[in-house]
């Protein structure tokens, strides 16, 4: 899943990153494709059993093929897995 800030001025890039860190829906300048990817990632992360055909169709409508959808799912699932392992073992962030 690639959210591109290429072509944006440095200040605009900072605004997108800050928006994504606080609330993905408030990030300025997201494309419909990026919004669909974020929506899918959010549902898959917070309520994976709630993923339905319309989530996948929305990704297809934005030009993602089966491989891109699979890769998106794999990356989101991997991050969830790694975070749960780290949380479950009490891993602390380095300063």
C-alpha positions in Angstrom: 0.0 0.0 0.0 1.7 3.2 -1.2 0.5 6.6 -0.2 2.4 9.0 -2.4 3.4 12.5 -1.4 5.6 12.9 -4.4 5.0 16.2 -6.1 3.8 17.9 -3.0 5.7 20.8 -1.4 7.5 19.9 1.8 4.9 21.7 4.0 2.1 19.8 2.2 3.9 16.5 2.8 4.2 17.3 6.5 0.5 18.1 6.6 -0.4 14.7 5.0 1.9 12.8 7.4 0.5 14.7 10.5 -3.1 14.0 9.3 -2.3 10.3 8.9 -0.8 10.1 12.3 -3.8 11.7 14.1 -6.7 10.6 11.9 -6.3 9.1 8.5 -9.6 10.6 7.4 -8.4 14.1 8.2 -5.3 13.9 6.0 -5.4 16.5 3.3 -5.1 15.6 -0.4 -5.7 11.9 -0.3 -6.8 10.4 -3.6 -9.9 8.2 -3.8 -7.5 5.2 -4.2 -5.6 6.1 -1.1 -8.8 6.6 0.8 -10.1 3.1 -0.3 -6.8 1.6 0.8 -6.9 3.3 4.2 -10.5 2.2 4.7 -9.7 -1.4 3.9 -6.6 -1.4 6.2 -8.7 0.1 9.0 -11.4 -2.5 8.7 -8.9 -5.4 8.4 -7.0 -4.1 11.4 -9.8 -3.3 13.8 -12.6 -5.7 12.8 -11.2 -8.3 10.4 -14.4 -10.4 10.4 -16.2 -7.4 9.0 -14.4 -7.3 5.7 -17.0 -7.9 3.0 -17.1 -8.0 -0.8 -17.9 -4.3 -1.0 -14.5 -3.5 0.6 -12.7 -5.6 -2.1 -14.9 -4.1 -4.8 -14.0 -0.6 -3.8 -10.3 -1.5 -4.2 -11.0 -3.0 -7.6 -13.0 0.2 -8.6 -9.8 2.2 -7.8 -7.7 0.0 -10.1 -6.2 -2.5 -7.8 -5.9 -6.0 -9.2 -6.0 -9.3 -7.3 -2.2 -9.2 -6.7 -2.3 -5.6 -5.3 -5.3 -6.5 -3.0 -3.5 -9.6 -1.8 -0.3 -7.6 -1.1 -2.2 -4.9 0.7 -3.9 -7.6 2.9 -0.6 -9.3 3.6 1.2 -6.1 4.6 -1.7 -5.0 6.9 -1.9 -8.5 8.4 1.9 -8.7 8.9 2.0 -5.4 10.8 -0.9 -6.6 13.0 0.9 -9.8 13.7 4.2 -8.1 14.5 2.6 -5.6 16.8 0.7 -8.3 18.7 3.9 -10.3 19.1 5.7 -7.2 20.4 2.8 -6.2 22.7 2.5 -9.8 23.9 6.1 -10.0 24.9 6.2 -6.5 26.4 8.7 -5.2 23.9 9.6 -1.6 24.6 10.3 1.0 22.0 13.9 2.3 21.8 14.3 6.0 22.6 
